[in-house]
Amino acid sequence: MPLMVEQYKQFISATGYRLLPDISKSSPTDNHLEGVSWDDVVACAKWAAKQAFNKYNELKT
């Protein structure tokens, strides 16, 4: 699944992760994110997995 601009912006906002210079306010949020490193994608994926796990646990209780 490709990483989308909006997902990465949420990740940056929540974690304070470094912002890449090619992500601007004018970037459509439904576009695939380009120009990120493998490490950036892995960090975002780990954050997203943790968010999903936390949400799942909230629903269980």
Secondary structure, DSSP 8 states (H G I E B T S, - for coil): ---BHHHHHHHHHHH-----TT--TTS-TTSB--S--HHHHHHHHHHHHHHHHHHHHHHH-
